[in-house]
């Protein structure tokens, strides 16, 4: 095996932070307090690890064939964790909010989930359209296992890249339980990214969104997931998600568990939070879960 370059960095989070757990898609895993995953940077395999020995300190490490790949992997990891995001203006502005304030005070580290690469967020958003989360993550695990890339040294697995997915027959994706319409949409999105017609790293996010929206099967929910989880937009969240339709429906109806809001109503409810709507939405979901479980919000652990 070729020699590996090791790069480490200690980060002081810009605002309250807690290292997340491993995901259900078979990519990231957490063992003994260390979060690790495999990521490919310009075709080079980078093993990434993160640990939080103290509440105000996060240690990140990267192992790659070149220093450039290791440093780029660390940059992507920092973005994926959101460790450099300064949420203090949000915390100050909404700590006394009548709806999400208790969660903001008790769990200031809460933030929307994020992916280190925008294509990951886009691909998984397509897989998760209109089906139960458990079934969606099972499909994602199959894609990672059958089509993804594996590190022989660590056993870690990464998603297939856009070029690989662009070349997979829809029938192969259907065999992994992905519906035909979503298989076709995934291939077309992957082709647009692989050929450079869509640049998901372009700071002009709206340009990429507009081109993706021309693809049948790519709607606003998918774009919102890409924007929030893949491009770090705190002002965007998937307002059409069933969880938010239920949450806002209960709120507007005074507690009716069967009420459903419209997507427009969800956006109106979160409009007062402005550029922090996505972070506010994450706290609102936490408030809804705690209340559904009958737990006092101020006393409950995150």
C-alpha positions as CSV (number, residue, x, y, z in Angstrom):
1,X,0.0,0.0,0.0
2,X,1.2,3.5,-0.9
3,X,2.5,5.7,1.9
4,X,-0.1,7.8,3.6
5,X,0.2,11.4,4.6
6,X,-1.3,12.2,8.0
7,X,-2.7,15.6,8.8
8,X,-4.3,16.6,12.1
9,X,-5.9,19.8,13.3
10,X,-7.5,21.0,16.5
11,X,-10.6,23.1,16.1
12,X,-12.2,25.4,18.6
13,X,-15.9,25.4,17.6
14,X,-17.3,28.8,16.8
15,X,-20.4,28.1,18.9
16,X,-21.7,25.3,21.1
17,X,-21.0,22.0,19.4
18,X,-21.5,18.3,19.9
19,X,-20.0,15.6,17.6
20,X,-22.8,13.7,15.9
21,X,-23.2,10.0,15.8
22,X,-22.7,7.7,12.8
23,X,-25.3,7.6,10.1
24,X,-27.6,4.8,9.0
25,X,-26.4,4.7,5.4
26,X,-23.3,2.6,6.0
27,X,-20.8,5.5,5.4
28,X,-19.9,7.2,8.7
29,X,-19.4,5.2,11.9
30,X,-18.7,6.1,15.5
31,X,-16.5,3.9,17.7
32,X,-15.2,4.8,21.1
33,X,-16.1,8.4,20.7
34,X,-14.4,8.7,17.3
35,X,-16.4,9.5,14.2
36,X,-14.8,8.2,11.0
37,X,-15.6,7.9,7.4
38,X,-14.0,7.5,3.9
39,X,-14.2,10.3,1.5
40,X,-12.8,10.6,-2.0
41,X,-11.1,13.9,-3.1
42,X,-10.5,14.1,-6.9
43,X,-10.3,10.3,-7.0
44,X,-8.0,9.9,-4.0
45,X,-9.2,8.0,-0.9
46,X,-9.1,10.0,2.3
47,X,-9.8,8.5,5.7
48,X,-11.2,11.1,8.0
49,X,-11.6,10.9,11.8
50,X,-13.1,13.3,14.4
51,X,-13.2,13.3,18.2
52,X,-14.3,15.7,20.8
53,X,-12.2,15.4,23.9
54,X,-13.7,18.5,25.5
55,X,-16.9,20.6,24.8
56,X,-14.8,23.4,23.3
57,X,-12.3,21.3,21.4
58,X,-12.6,19.0,18.3
59,X,-9.7,17.1,16.9
60,X,-9.8,16.1,13.3
61,X,-7.4,13.8,11.3
62,X,-7.0,12.9,7.7
63,X,-5.0,10.1,6.1
64,X,-4.5,10.3,2.3
65,X,-1.9,9.6,-0.5
66,X,-1.1,13.4,-0.7
67,X,-1.1,16.3,1.6
68,X,-3.4,18.2,-0.8
69,X,-6.0,15.5,-0.6
70,X,-5.7,15.3,3.2
71,X,-6.2,19.0,3.6
72,X,-9.1,19.1,1.2
73,X,-10.6,16.1,3.1
74,X,-10.3,18.0,6.3
75,X,-11.9,21.1,4.8
76,X,-14.9,19.0,3.6
77,X,-15.1,17.3,7.0
78,X,-15.2,20.7,8.8
79,X,-18.0,21.7,6.5
80,X,-19.9,18.5,7.0
81,X,-19.7,18.8,10.8
82,X,-20.5,22.5,10.8
83,X,-17.8,23.0,13.4
84,X,-16.9,26.4,12.0
85,X,-20.5,27.7,11.8
86,X,-21.0,30.6,14.2
87,X,-24.6,30.2,15.5
88,X,-24.2,32.7,18.3
89,X,-26.3,35.4,16.6
90,X,-29.1,32.9,16.3
91,X,-28.7,31.8,19.9
92,X,-28.9,35.4,21.1
93,X,-31.8,36.3,18.9
94,X,-34.1,33.4,19.8
95,X,-33.1,32.1,23.2
96,X,-36.3,33.7,24.6
97,X,-38.5,32.7,21.6
98,X,-41.9,31.4,23.0
99,X,-41.8,28.3,20.7
100,X,-38.1,27.2,20.3
101,X,-36.5,29.2,23.1
102,X,-36.5,26.4,25.6
103,X,-34.7,24.1,23.1
104,X,-32.3,26.9,22.2
105,X,-31.3,27.4,25.8
106,X,-31.1,23.7,26.7
107,X,-29.5,22.4,23.5
108,X,-27.6,25.3,21.8
109,X,-25.6,22.8,19.8
110,X,-28.6,21.6,17.8
111,X,-28.2,22.3,14.0
112,X,-29.4,20.7,10.8
113,X,-27.6,17.6,9.5
114,X,-25.0,18.2,6.8
115,X,-23.0,16.2,4.3
116,X,-19.3,16.9,3.4
117,X,-20.1,16.8,-0.3
118,X,-23.1,18.4,-2.0
119,X,-23.6,15.5,-4.4
120,X,-24.1,13.2,-1.4
121,X,-26.9,15.4,-0.2
122,X,-28.5,15.4,-3.6
123,X,-28.2,11.7,-4.3
124,X,-29.6,10.8,-0.9
125,X,-32.4,13.3,-1.2
126,X,-33.6,11.6,-4.3
127,X,-33.4,8.2,-2.6
128,X,-35.5,9.6,0.3
129,X,-38.3,11.1,-1.7
130,X,-41.8,10.0,-0.7
131,X,-40.8,6.9,1.3
132,X,-40.2,6.0,4.9
133,X,-36.8,7.0,6.3
134,X,-36.0,3.4,7.3
135,X,-36.6,2.1,3.8
136,X,-34.7,5.0,2.3
137,X,-31.6,4.3,4.4
138,X,-31.8,0.6,3.5
139,X,-31.6,1.6,-0.2
140,X,-28.7,3.9,0.5
141,X,-26.8,1.1,2.3
142,X,-27.3,-1.1,-0.7
143,X,-26.0,1.6,-3.1
144,X,-23.0,2.1,-0.9
145,X,-22.3,-1.7,-0.5
146,X,-22.9,-2.7,-4.2
147,X,-21.8,0.4,-6.1
148,X,-19.6,2.4,-3.6
149,X,-15.9,2.4,-2.9
150,X,-14.2,0.6,0.0
151,X,-10.9,1.2,1.9
152,X,-9.2,-2.2,2.3
153,X,-7.2,-0.9,5.2
154,X,-10.1,0.3,7.4
155,X,-13.1,-1.4,5.8
156,X,-14.8,2.0,5.5
157,X,-17.1,2.6,2.5
158,X,-17.9,5.7,0.5
159,X,-20.7,6.5,-1.9
160,X,-20.1,5.9,-5.6
161,X,-19.2,9.1,-7.4
162,X,-21.4,11.0,-9.9
163,X,-19.8,9.4,-12.9
164,X,-20.4,5.9,-11.6
165,X,-24.0,6.6,-10.8
166,X,-24.5,8.2,-14.2
167,X,-23.5,5.0,-15.9
168,X,-25.6,2.6,-13.8
169,X,-28.7,1.2,-15.6
170,X,-32.0,2.1,-14.0
171,X,-32.8,-1.6,-13.7
172,X,-29.7,-2.1,-11.5
173,X,-30.9,0.7,-9.2
174,X,-34.4,-0.7,-9.2
175,X,-32.9,-4.0,-8.0
176,X,-31.7,-2.1,-5.0
177,X,-35.4,-1.1,-4.3
178,X,-35.2,2.4,-5.8
179,X,-38.4,3.3,-7.8
180,X,-37.9,3.6,-11.5
181,X,-38.8,7.3,-11.6
182,X,-36.2,8.0,-8.9
183,X,-33.6,5.8,-10.5
184,X,-33.9,7.8,-13.7
185,X,-33.8,11.1,-11.8
186,X,-30.7,10.0,-9.9
187,X,-28.9,9.0,-13.1
188,X,-29.8,12.3,-14.8
189,X,-28.6,14.4,-11.8
190,X,-25.4,12.4,-11.6
191,X,-24.8,12.9,-15.3
192,X,-25.3,16.7,-15.0
193,X,-22.8,16.8,-12.1
194,X,-20.3,14.4,-13.7
195,X,-20.2,16.4,-16.9
196,X,-19.9,19.7,-15.1
197,X,-23.2,21.0,-16.4
198,X,-24.2,21.5,-12.8
199,X,-21.6,22.8,-10.4
200,X,-22.8,22.1,-6.9
201,X,-19.9,23.9,-5.4
202,X,-20.7,27.1,-7.3
203,X,-21.5,29.9,-4.7
204,X,-24.3,30.9,-7.0
205,X,-26.5,28.1,-5.7
206,X,-29.6,29.2,-7.5
207,X,-27.9,28.5,-10.9
208,X,-27.5,24.9,-10.0
209,X,-31.0,24.6,-8.5
210,X,-32.6,26.0,-11.7
211,X,-30.8,23.5,-13.9
212,X,-31.7,20.6,-11.6
213,X,-35.3,21.6,-11.4
214,X,-35.6,20.9,-15.1
215,X,-35.0,17.2,-14.5
216,X,-38.3,15.3,-14.0
217,X,-38.5,14.0,-10.4
218,X,-36.5,16.9,-8.9
219,X,-38.8,19.1,-7.0
220,X,-38.6,21.8,-4.3
221,X,-38.1,19.2,-1.4
222,X,-35.0,17.8,-3.1
223,X,-33.6,21.2,-3.8
224,X,-34.2,22.2,-0.2
225,X,-32.4,19.1,1.1
226,X,-29.4,19.8,-1.2
227,X,-29.3,23.4,-0.1
228,X,-29.5,22.7,3.6
229,X,-27.5,19.5,3.9
230,X,-25.1,19.8,1.0
231,X,-24.5,23.6,0.6
232,X,-24.8,24.7,4.2
233,X,-27.7,27.1,3.7
234,X,-29.2,28.0,7.2
235,X,-32.0,29.9,5.6
236,X,-33.4,26.8,3.8
237,X,-35.1,23.7,5.1
238,X,-37.4,21.0,3.5
239,X,-40.7,22.7,4.3
240,X,-42.6,20.1,2.4
241,X,-41.3,17.3,4.6
242,X,-44.1,15.3,6.3
243,X,-42.5,15.9,9.7
244,X,-42.9,19.7,9.2
245,X,-46.4,19.4,7.8
246,X,-47.4,17.5,10.9
247,X,-45.5,19.7,13.3
248,X,-47.0,22.9,12.0
249,X,-50.4,21.3,11.5
250,X,-50.6,20.5,15.2
251,X,-49.4,24.0,16.1
252,X,-51.9,25.8,14.0
253,X,-54.8,23.6,15.0
254,X,-54.1,23.8,18.7
255,X,-52.8,20.3,19.2
256,X,-54.8,18.1,16.7
257,X,-52.5,15.1,16.1
258,X,-54.1,14.5,12.7
259,X,-53.9,18.0,11.4
260,X,-51.6,18.7,8.4
261,X,-50.4,22.1,7.3
262,X,-49.6,23.0,3.7
263,X,-46.0,23.7,2.6
264,X,-46.9,27.4,2.2
265,X,-48.1,27.5,5.8
266,X,-44.9,25.8,7.0
267,X,-42.9,28.5,5.3
268,X,-45.0,31.3,6.7
269,X,-44.6,29.9,10.3
270,X,-40.8,29.9,9.9
271,X,-40.5,33.1,7.9
272,X,-39.9,35.3,11.1
273,X,-36.6,33.4,11.7
274,X,-35.2,34.8,8.4
275,X,-31.7,33.6,7.6
276,X,-31.9,31.2,10.5
277,X,-35.1,29.4,9.4
278,X,-33.3,26.1,8.9
279,X,-31.7,26.1,12.4
280,X,-35.0,27.2,13.9
281,X,-36.7,24.3,12.2
282,X,-34.2,21.8,13.7
283,X,-35.1,23.1,17.2
284,X,-38.8,23.1,16.4
285,X,-38.6,19.4,15.5
286,X,-36.8,18.7,18.8
287,X,-39.6,20.6,20.7
288,X,-42.2,18.5,18.9
289,X,-40.4,15.2,19.7
290,X,-40.1,16.1,23.4
291,X,-43.7,17.2,23.7
292,X,-44.9,14.1,21.9
293,X,-43.0,12.0,24.4
294,X,-44.5,13.9,27.3
295,X,-41.1,15.2,28.5
296,X,-40.5,18.6,30.0
297,X,-38.4,20.5,27.5
298,X,-36.2,22.5,29.9
299,X,-35.3,19.4,31.9
300,X,-34.9,16.9,29.0
301,X,-31.5,15.9,27.7
302,X,-30.7,16.5,24.0
